Structure formats: structure tokens, C-alpha cells
Amino acid sequence: MEEKNINDLLGIGGSGDNNKNIPVREDHNLNYRSPKNKPEQEGKSYISLIGGAVALFSFFAPWVGCDDQTISGYDLGDDKWFAFVAAGVIIGAFFFFLNAKKLEKAKPFILISSIFGIVYMLYLFIEMQGNEFAKHLEVKWGGITTVGGFILGLVGVQFLESAKQPAPKMNDEQKMFCEGCGKKYKEKNIGEFCEECGNKL
């Protein structure tokens, strides 16, 4: 916070000690918060994690069904585990870099895993349509939520930011500077005279 001469604010010229004796105060007791550190922004950084968790859980949920029977990604096995691994990478990368306080570095890992998961799942669905039993098969909710989880992982990448460090707090919450020479003083020195130039603080 800076206090200025009333004449300066009104655009009125002046001279004499009245102009020199107005100290400039610097308020360090600010509620500093970067826009990216607002609670809503911090909450959005977990979108990728939620997406990875949804995709991971959905791997064990019904992917396809035939009549009254359903089959999960786990049941299909083989290369279907690629979807499970991709979801695991999203979750693992998130927590690893979160603990290191460098969450933005998780972006490439989550981005690649999410895109791979989406493309791979779409490939499986297209391949299923070419199956001779395709007319008896239908995509179940687990397959849809697996894709949805990877989409959430992809969307959440833009919100992955490292926690900003708060502005350092000064020992004395307010500082002031002599208008004449710029020497720094504590607020409690107001009314005294500057040691350097003799101006009244």
C-alpha cells in the first residue's frame, strides 16, 4: 500500500516540507494469492486424477454384453490391459509429481496416456463392429465410462499447475521508505527523522 501526497493526487503543484514529509509505505501484509491458486483452480487440477480413477475402475466393469452376459476389460484380458496400464500411468504420474510439488511436469505423461487410452478404446469398439457376432454384442456402461475417464484425464491436463509459493512474509508487516532518499524504515519510525537526509518520516 502506498500513501501519496494529496497535492499529487489532485494534480496541484506544491513545494516545501509538506511534500517531502509524506512517507511511502509498503504493505507486505497482503493476502497474496495467484489466480491459479484459487480454491476452484486447485480443485480443477484433480480432474485428470478423477478421470484416471474412473478409467481404472471401469476396466473391471462390463465393457460389452451379449444377451444376459457381460464381459469386462479384465475378462477380455490380453492386450486389453493396455487400457488398465494407461489409467495407472495417469494416477501414478499425478501423485508422483504432486508429492514433488511439480505437478505441471505430469502433463506429458497424462496427456499421452489419455490420448492413447481414447484411441485404443475407440479402436476396440470399431474392431468389435467388424466381428461376425457384432449384431449380438452391445457396448456396456463400463466401456463408455472407460473412454469418459480418459477424456477427463485429457481435459484436466490444462489445469495441472504446481502450487505457487506464497509471497514471503516480512518480520514486520509494514515497511516504509523515506521520500527524500529512499532509506527503508519500520512503520513505528513514522514521525522520526531520516538518518540519511534528515527528512521527517
Secondary structure, DSSP 4 states (H G I P E B T S, - for coil): -----HHHHHT----SHHHHT--EEEE-------GGGSHHHHHHTTHHHHHHHHHHHHTTSEEEEETTEEEEHHHH-GGGHHHHHHHHHHHHHHHHHHHTT-GGGGHHHHHHHHHHHHHHHHHHHHHHHTSTTGGGEEE-HHHHHHHHHHHHHHHHGGG--PPPPPPPPPSSSEEEE-TTT--EEEGGGTTSB-TTT--B-
